[in-house]
Amino acid sequence: MTGPVDLDRLRSALAGAAADAVEIALLGKAGEYTRFAGGRVHQPQDITETQYTVRALVDGHAARAATGVPGGLAAAVTRAAELARALAERAGQPGTATIAEPAAAPELELWHDDTAAFDAGARSALAGDTMRRAEAAGGHAAGMFGRAVTELAVVNSNGVAHQTRATEAIGTLTATVDEGTSHWIDLHRSVGALNAGESVARTIREAVAGRGRGPLPDGHYTVVLGPQAAGELLGFLEAFGFGGDLAAAGVGLVARRAGERVASTLVTVADDATAPYGLPIGFDLEGTPKSRVPMLTEGVVGAAVTDLHTARLLGTAPTGHAHVAREEPPSPVAANIVLSPGDRTEEELIAGVERGVYVQRFWYTRLVDRVAGTITGVSRDGCFLIENGRLAAPVAGARFTHSVLDLLATVDGVGSQVRSQPVMNVWNGAVSAPALRGHGFRFGAAT
């Protein structure tokens, strides 16, 4: 993308469509990524993605078509209208699909000049410094530093016309010293918010400290979860019933336990496009302004994220979370989940533990039981025993199966420093969390 799309060009594509209503959304991203490993920069990539999605309505029935180039927009509008008309004819009765009405979107600070200036030279210099630091510690480093510009524009035949451009910065690093490893990831609209120099130094120190790690005995532990581990667990909240499709089907927490306390009073989680974390965008691809959706407020179950369809089913106002992912049906998605930070440093959380485990991150996590909130996975990289308030021996990754809700109910400390990580297959999706402390977390085959 060389510049913002011309909204008048999108509007002109609406005219003459053989449909009752038409909506056009542009999702675009131009990214530059500097990867490094083995002591050198390798596989630098410039990636440009552009997709125009069209939704046409005929007698309340909707159909979609898409194209990757502006020249294909007219054909996509025609195709969507033909499909919608065919659906309406087969149905033989009116449908319920709608398009958004004009409404103001929140004004957000999405463009940061420091990210725009994070060019190949700056990224390569940072990668080189990172690799030299790891080598000086007796190990090596692999990872990526990148910047991107994303654009979302939406117009429809009701007069909706929204457009925004946003910067995006990301850093990832795996440091390895002998068998000790540590991992870091963070993303933000501003590259300065990544604190890359400090984050790199900490990651390498943790890799050095992770040498000589041994097995973690099966058992239930007090745990201090680093921001990455905490964020991984919070990413499952939507699957527990905070999506509008589940709520409308009567499944999960919002449908069955709204207003009930299920977590510690220290736990407040929202999908919040106004938060200064993650990758917020002020409206969705249906042109609906995003609302802050309280998922857990001091542990009490709140509301679900919705699009136009699921909001109608629930009888509520849409929250602006329409999403279409590759190879998935359209559905509302929580795209900027944030756990509100507390007032403790990570060191203070650790200091309050007589015996437990510090977990840097989880991986290969999977949903086991939607109702109980149980997931399974493996801890990985910089994990340590905690003894008498201090990090002690490093431990290897261990399998866990545990209820996220059960852990959140035991939280008695929340960190003050927030980090973000991407959500797979969600455009501009992120989960942002500080460290947290909880109890009774099951590793291994403990009963």
C-alpha positions as CSV (number, residue, x, y, z in Angstrom):
1,M,0.0,0.0,0.0
2,T,1.5,3.3,-1.1
3,G,-1.3,5.5,0.5
4,P,-4.8,5.4,1.8
5,V,-7.5,4.0,-0.5
6,D,-9.8,6.5,-2.1
7,L,-13.2,6.2,-0.4
8,D,-14.9,7.7,-3.4
9,R,-13.7,4.8,-5.4
10,L,-15.2,2.4,-3.0
11,R,-18.5,4.4,-2.9
12,S,-18.7,4.4,-6.7
13,A,-18.6,0.6,-6.6
14,L,-21.8,0.6,-4.6
15,A,-23.7,2.4,-7.2
16,G,-25.8,0.3,-9.6
17,A,-25.5,-2.9,-7.6
18,A,-28.4,-5.3,-8.2
19,A,-29.0,-5.6,-4.4
20,D,-31.0,-3.9,-1.7
21,A,-27.8,-3.0,0.2
22,V,-24.1,-3.4,-0.3
23,E,-21.1,-3.1,2.1
24,I,-17.5,-3.0,1.0
25,A,-14.5,-3.4,3.3
26,L,-10.8,-3.1,2.5
27,L,-8.3,-4.9,4.7
28,G,-4.7,-4.1,3.8
29,K,-1.3,-4.7,5.3
30,A,2.2,-3.8,4.1
31,G,4.9,-5.3,6.4
32,E,8.7,-5.5,6.5
33,Y,10.3,-8.2,8.6
34,T,14.0,-8.8,9.4
35,R,14.6,-12.3,10.6
36,F,17.9,-13.5,12.1
37,A,19.5,-16.7,13.2
38,G,22.9,-18.4,13.1
39,G,24.7,-15.2,13.6
40,R,23.3,-13.4,10.5
41,V,20.2,-11.8,9.1
42,H,18.3,-14.2,6.9
43,Q,15.0,-14.3,5.0
44,P,14.2,-10.6,5.1
45,Q,10.6,-10.2,3.8
46,D,8.4,-7.5,2.5
47,I,4.8,-8.7,2.5
48,T,1.8,-6.8,1.1
49,E,-1.7,-8.2,1.5
50,T,-4.9,-6.5,0.2
51,Q,-8.4,-7.9,0.3
52,Y,-11.7,-6.2,-0.7
53,T,-14.6,-8.0,0.8
54,V,-18.2,-7.4,-0.5
55,R,-21.4,-8.2,1.3
56,A,-24.6,-7.8,-0.6
57,L,-28.2,-8.1,0.8
58,V,-31.3,-9.1,-1.1
59,D,-34.6,-9.3,0.8
60,G,-32.7,-9.7,4.1
61,H,-30.4,-12.5,2.7
62,A,-26.6,-11.8,2.6
63,A,-23.8,-13.2,0.5
64,R,-20.1,-12.4,0.2
65,A,-17.5,-12.2,-2.5
66,A,-13.9,-10.9,-2.4
67,T,-11.0,-9.8,-4.6
68,G,-7.4,-8.8,-4.0
69,V,-7.2,-6.0,-6.6
70,P,-9.2,-2.8,-7.1
71,G,-9.9,-3.8,-10.7
72,G,-11.8,-6.8,-9.5
73,L,-14.1,-4.9,-7.2
74,A,-17.0,-4.4,-9.7
75,A,-17.1,-8.1,-10.5
76,A,-17.0,-8.9,-6.7
77,V,-20.0,-6.6,-6.1
78,T,-21.9,-8.3,-9.0
79,R,-21.1,-11.7,-7.8
80,A,-22.1,-11.0,-4.2
81,A,-25.4,-9.6,-5.4
82,E,-26.1,-12.6,-7.6
83,L,-25.4,-15.0,-4.7
84,A,-27.6,-13.0,-2.4
85,R,-30.4,-13.0,-4.9
86,A,-30.1,-16.8,-5.4
87,L,-30.3,-17.3,-1.6
88,A,-33.4,-15.1,-1.3
89,E,-35.1,-17.0,-4.1
90,R,-34.4,-20.3,-2.6
91,A,-35.5,-19.2,0.9
92,G,-38.9,-17.9,-0.4
93,Q,-39.2,-15.6,2.6
94,P,-37.4,-12.5,4.0
95,G,-34.2,-12.9,5.9
96,T,-32.8,-10.9,8.8
97,A,-29.4,-9.7,7.5
98,T,-28.7,-6.0,7.9
99,I,-25.9,-3.5,7.3
100,A,-24.6,-0.9,9.7
101,E,-26.0,2.6,10.2
102,P,-23.7,5.6,10.3
103,A,-22.1,6.2,13.7
104,A,-18.9,7.8,14.9
105,A,-16.0,5.6,15.7
106,P,-13.6,6.3,18.6
107,E,-10.6,8.4,17.8
108,L,-7.5,6.4,18.6
109,E,-3.8,7.1,18.4
110,L,-2.9,4.4,15.8
111,W,0.0,6.0,13.9
112,H,3.4,6.3,15.5
113,D,6.3,8.0,13.7
114,D,8.9,5.9,15.6
115,T,7.4,2.7,14.0
116,A,7.3,4.3,10.6
117,A,11.1,5.1,11.0
118,F,11.9,1.5,12.1
119,D,13.4,0.7,8.7
120,A,15.6,-2.1,7.5
121,G,18.8,-0.4,8.7
122,A,17.4,0.1,12.2
123,R,16.0,-3.4,12.4
124,S,19.3,-5.0,11.1
125,A,21.3,-3.0,13.6
126,L,19.1,-4.2,16.4
127,A,19.3,-7.8,15.2
128,G,23.1,-7.6,15.0
129,D,23.3,-6.2,18.5
130,T,21.0,-9.0,19.8
131,M,23.1,-11.7,18.2
132,R,26.3,-10.3,19.6
133,R,24.9,-10.1,23.1
134,A,23.8,-13.8,22.9
135,E,27.2,-14.8,21.6
136,A,29.0,-12.9,24.4
137,A,26.8,-15.0,26.8
138,G,28.0,-18.2,25.2
139,G,24.9,-18.8,23.1
140,H,22.9,-17.7,20.1
141,A,19.8,-15.8,19.2
142,A,17.0,-16.3,16.6
143,G,14.0,-14.1,16.0
144,M,12.5,-11.2,14.1
145,F,11.9,-7.5,14.2
146,G,9.3,-6.0,12.0
147,R,7.1,-3.0,11.2
148,A,3.9,-2.8,9.2
149,V,1.2,-0.4,8.1
150,T,-2.4,-1.7,8.2
151,E,-5.5,-0.1,6.7
152,L,-9.2,-0.8,7.2
153,A,-11.8,1.1,5.2
154,V,-15.5,0.4,5.2
155,V,-18.3,1.9,3.1
156,N,-21.9,0.9,2.6
157,S,-25.1,2.0,0.9
158,N,-26.5,3.4,4.2
159,G,-23.8,6.1,4.1
160,V,-21.2,4.5,6.5
161,A,-17.7,5.6,5.6
162,H,-14.9,4.8,7.9
163,Q,-11.1,4.7,7.2
164,T,-8.0,4.3,9.3
165,R,-4.3,3.6,8.9
166,A,-2.2,2.2,11.7
167,T,1.4,1.3,12.4
168,E,2.4,-2.0,13.9
169,A,5.7,-3.0,15.5
170,I,6.7,-6.5,16.6
171,G,9.7,-8.2,18.1
172,T,10.4,-11.9,18.8
173,L,13.5,-13.6,20.2
174,T,14.5,-17.0,21.3
175,A,17.8,-17.0,23.1
176,T,19.6,-20.4,23.7
177,V,22.7,-20.9,25.9
178,D,23.6,-24.6,26.1
179,E,20.3,-26.3,27.0
180,G,18.9,-23.1,28.6
181,T,16.3,-21.2,26.5
182,S,14.2,-18.1,26.9
183,H,11.6,-16.5,24.7
184,W,10.2,-13.0,24.3
185,I,7.5,-11.6,22.1
186,D,5.8,-8.2,22.1
187,L,3.8,-6.0,19.7
188,H,2.4,-2.5,19.8
189,R,1.5,0.4,17.5
190,S,4.7,2.1,18.8
191,V,8.1,0.4,18.5
192,G,9.3,2.4,21.5
193,A,6.8,0.6,23.7
194,L,8.5,-2.7,23.0
195,N,11.5,-1.7,25.1
196,A,13.5,-3.9,22.8
197,G,17.0,-3.3,24.3
198,E,15.9,-4.1,27.8
199,S,13.7,-7.1,26.6
200,V,16.6,-8.6,24.7
201,A,19.0,-8.3,27.7
202,R,16.4,-9.9,30.0
203,T,15.8,-12.8,27.6
204,I,19.5,-13.6,27.3
205,R,19.9,-13.5,31.1
206,E,17.0,-15.9,31.5
207,A,18.6,-18.3,28.9
208,V,21.8,-18.3,30.9
209,A,20.0,-19.0,34.1
210,G,18.1,-21.8,32.5
211,R,21.1,-24.1,32.0
212,G,21.0,-27.4,33.8
213,R,17.3,-27.6,34.0
214,G,15.7,-30.7,35.4
215,P,12.2,-32.3,35.4
216,L,9.3,-30.8,37.2
217,P,7.7,-33.4,39.5
218,D,3.9,-33.9,39.0
219,G,1.9,-31.9,41.4
220,H,-0.3,-28.9,42.2
221,Y,1.7,-25.6,42.4
222,T,1.5,-22.0,43.3
223,V,2.5,-20.4,40.0
224,V,3.6,-17.0,38.8
225,L,2.8,-16.8,35.2
226,G,4.8,-14.3,33.1
227,P,2.9,-12.0,30.7
228,Q,3.2,-14.5,27.8
229,A,1.8,-17.4,29.8
230,A,-1.0,-15.3,31.3
231,G,-1.9,-14.0,27.8
232,E,-2.0,-17.5,26.4
233,L,-4.6,-18.5,29.0
234,L,-6.7,-15.4,28.5
235,G,-6.9,-16.1,24.8
236,F,-9.2,-19.0,25.6
237,L,-11.8,-16.8,27.3
238,E,-13.8,-16.3,24.2
239,A,-14.1,-20.1,23.7
240,F,-15.7,-20.2,27.2
241,G,-18.7,-18.2,26.0
242,F,-17.7,-14.6,25.5
243,G,-18.4,-14.8,21.7
244,G,-21.8,-13.7,20.5
245,D,-22.4,-16.8,18.5
246,L,-21.9,-19.0,21.7
247,A,-24.0,-16.6,23.8
248,A,-26.8,-16.7,21.3
249,A,-26.7,-20.5,21.2
250,G,-27.1,-20.5,25.0
251,V,-23.6,-21.9,25.5
252,G,-20.9,-20.8,28.0
253,L,-20.4,-18.2,30.7
254,V,-22.3,-15.2,29.3
255,A,-25.4,-17.3,28.5
256,R,-25.4,-19.2,31.7
257,R,-23.5,-17.3,34.4
258,A,-23.7,-13.6,33.5
259,G,-23.4,-11.5,36.7
260,E,-21.8,-14.3,38.6
261,R,-18.4,-14.1,40.1
262,V,-16.1,-16.8,38.6
263,A,-12.7,-15.2,39.2
264,S,-10.7,-13.2,41.7
265,T,-11.7,-9.6,42.3
266,L,-8.2,-8.7,41.0
267,V,-9.2,-10.1,37.5
268,T,-10.7,-7.5,35.1
269,V,-10.6,-8.5,31.5
270,A,-12.1,-6.6,28.6
271,D,-12.0,-6.5,24.8
272,D,-11.0,-2.9,24.6
273,A,-10.1,-1.1,21.4
274,T,-9.4,2.1,23.5
275,A,-6.7,0.4,25.6
276,P,-3.1,1.5,25.0
277,Y,-2.0,-2.1,24.3
278,G,-2.1,-4.6,21.5
279,L,-3.3,-3.6,18.0
280,P,-6.6,-1.7,18.5
281,I,-8.8,-0.6,15.6
282,G,-11.8,1.7,16.1
283,F,-14.4,-0.2,14.0
284,D,-15.0,-3.6,12.4
285,L,-15.3,-4.7,8.8
286,E,-19.1,-4.1,8.9
287,G,-18.4,-0.5,9.8
288,T,-19.7,-0.7,13.4
289,P,-17.7,1.3,15.9
290,K,-16.0,-0.9,18.5
291,S,-17.3,-0.8,22.1
292,R,-15.3,-1.8,25.2
293,V,-16.8,-5.2,26.1
294,P,-16.4,-6.1,29.8
295,M,-15.7,-9.9,29.9
296,L,-14.7,-10.2,33.6
297,T,-15.1,-7.2,35.9
298,E,-13.4,-7.8,39.2
299,G,-14.1,-11.5,38.5
300,V,-17.8,-11.0,37.5
301,V,-19.0,-12.4,34.2
302,G,-20.0,-9.6,31.8
303,A,-20.9,-9.5,28.1
304,A,-20.1,-11.1,24.8
305,V,-18.5,-9.5,21.7
306,T,-21.0,-9.3,18.8
307,D,-21.4,-8.5,15.2
308,L,-24.7,-7.3,13.6
309,H,-26.1,-10.8,13.3
310,T,-25.4,-12.1,16.8
311,A,-26.4,-8.8,18.3
312,R,-29.8,-9.1,16.7
313,L,-30.1,-12.7,18.0
314,L,-29.2,-11.5,21.5
315,G,-31.4,-8.3,21.3
316,T,-28.4,-6.1,22.1
317,A,-26.5,-3.4,20.3
318,P,-23.6,-4.7,18.2
319,T,-20.2,-4.2,19.8
320,G,-18.2,-3.9,16.6
321,H,-16.4,-7.3,16.5
322,A,-17.4,-8.7,13.1
323,H,-14.6,-10.8,11.6
324,V,-13.9,-13.0,8.6
325,A,-10.9,-15.3,8.9
326,R,-9.4,-17.6,6.3
327,E,-11.3,-20.9,6.0
328,E,-13.7,-20.0,8.7
329,P,-17.3,-18.7,8.6
330,P,-17.9,-15.1,9.6
331,S,-18.3,-14.6,13.3
332,P,-17.7,-12.1,16.1
333,V,-14.1,-12.2,17.5
334,A,-12.5,-10.6,20.5
335,A,-9.6,-8.9,18.9
336,N,-7.9,-6.8,21.6
337,I,-8.3,-8.7,24.9
338,V,-6.6,-6.9,27.8
339,L,-6.1,-8.0,31.5
340,S,-6.0,-4.8,33.5
341,P,-2.6,-4.4,35.2
342,G,-2.1,-4.4,39.0
343,D,0.4,-2.7,41.2
344,R,3.0,-5.5,41.7
345,T,6.3,-6.0,39.9
346,E,7.0,-9.6,38.8
347,E,9.7,-9.8,41.5
348,E,7.2,-8.9,44.1
349,L,4.8,-11.6,42.9
350,I,7.7,-14.1,43.1
351,A,8.7,-12.9,46.6
352,G,5.3,-13.8,47.9
353,V,5.7,-17.5,47.1
354,E,7.3,-20.0,49.5
355,R,7.4,-22.8,47.0
356,G,6.1,-22.8,43.4
357,V,6.9,-22.5,39.8
358,Y,7.6,-19.5,37.5
359,V,6.2,-20.1,34.0
360,Q,7.5,-18.0,31.1
361,R,5.1,-19.3,28.5
362,F,2.9,-22.1,27.3
363,W,2.6,-23.7,23.9
364,Y,0.6,-26.4,22.0
365,T,-2.4,-25.3,24.1
366,R,-5.8,-26.9,23.3
367,L,-9.3,-26.6,24.6
368,V,-10.5,-29.7,26.5
369,D,-13.7,-28.7,28.2
370,R,-15.6,-25.5,27.2
371,V,-17.9,-25.6,30.2
372,A,-15.3,-26.1,32.8
373,G,-12.8,-23.9,31.1
374,T,-10.2,-26.6,31.0
375,I,-7.3,-26.6,28.5
376,T,-4.1,-28.6,28.1
377,G,-0.6,-27.7,26.9
378,V,3.0,-27.6,27.8
379,S,5.2,-25.0,29.7
380,R,8.3,-23.9,27.8
381,D,11.5,-22.0,27.9
382,G,12.4,-19.9,30.9
383,C,10.6,-21.8,33.7
384,F,12.0,-22.1,37.3
385,L,11.2,-23.4,40.7
386,I,10.4,-20.7,43.2
387,E,11.8,-21.3,46.7
388,N,11.5,-18.9,49.6
389,G,10.5,-16.0,47.4
390,R,13.3,-16.4,44.8
391,L,13.8,-18.1,41.5
392,A,15.7,-21.3,42.1
393,A,16.5,-24.3,39.8
394,P,15.4,-24.2,36.2
395,V,12.9,-26.8,35.1
396,A,12.1,-28.4,31.8
397,G,8.7,-28.0,30.1
398,A,5.9,-30.0,31.6
399,R,2.5,-31.1,30.5
400,F,-0.5,-29.5,32.2
401,T,-4.3,-29.9,32.1
402,H,-6.1,-27.3,34.2
403,S,-9.2,-25.1,34.3
404,V,-8.3,-21.5,33.4
405,L,-11.4,-20.4,35.4
406,D,-10.2,-22.4,38.5
407,L,-6.8,-20.6,38.2
408,L,-8.3,-17.2,37.8
409,A,-10.4,-17.8,40.9
410,T,-7.2,-18.1,43.0
411,V,-5.4,-15.1,41.7
412,D,-4.0,-13.0,44.5
413,G,-1.5,-10.8,42.7
414,V,-1.4,-9.1,39.3
415,G,1.7,-7.5,37.7
416,S,2.1,-3.9,36.5
417,Q,3.9,-4.4,33.2
418,V,1.8,-5.5,30.2
419,R,3.0,-7.3,27.2
420,S,1.1,-8.3,24.0
421,Q,1.1,-11.3,21.7
422,P,-0.8,-11.9,18.5
423,V,-3.9,-14.0,18.1
424,M,-3.6,-16.6,15.3
425,N,-5.9,-16.0,12.3
426,V,-7.4,-12.8,13.7
427,W,-6.7,-9.7,11.7
428,N,-5.0,-7.2,14.0
429,G,-5.8,-9.6,16.9
430,A,-3.8,-9.4,20.2
431,V,-4.0,-10.5,23.8
432,S,-2.3,-8.2,26.3
433,A,-1.5,-9.2,29.9
434,P,0.8,-8.6,32.9
435,A,2.2,-11.4,35.1
436,L,-0.2,-12.9,37.6
437,R,0.0,-15.3,40.6
438,G,-2.4,-18.1,41.3
439,H,-2.6,-21.4,43.2
440,G,-3.2,-25.1,42.7
441,F,-2.1,-25.3,39.1
442,R,-1.7,-28.9,38.1
443,F,1.3,-30.1,36.2
444,G,1.6,-33.7,35.1
445,A,-0.6,-36.6,36.2
446,A,-1.3,-35.2,39.7
447,T,-4.8,-36.0,40.9
